[in-house]
Amino acid sequence: MKNTAKMLVGLAGATGVAYAWERYPGKDAFKLAETNPLAFLEHYHWGIISMIVARQTPKYAPILDGFGAGLIISEAGQAEPFGWNHPTFGASTVTGIILSAILALSL
């Protein structure tokens, strides 16, 4: 399978995960910062993590890169992307910057 096809498989996987998350009836429990210490993690954090893991696993890199890109695109398409207007915006932004720096250093 060519790398482009593998990236499309990863993108399709991310689309499926994002769709399932939006339809999950219990998702609001994960968004309450008072009760969940991981509430600041957004789709794009997992997307960047996927891309970092891809740098360490070249065989699966196209699939993981496609998956990561799909999660980042999914986040950008939300009503309040990247934690805007959420109480966890600061922690989310710092985490995103740190993950992006790790990704940049792993290229």
Secondary structure, DSSP 8 states (H G I E B T S, - for coil): --HHHHHHHHHHHHHHHHHHHHH-TTGGGGS-TTT-TTTT--HHHHHHHHHHHHHH-GGGHHHHHHHHHHHHHHHHTSSSGGGTTSTTHHHHHHHHHHHHHHHHHH-
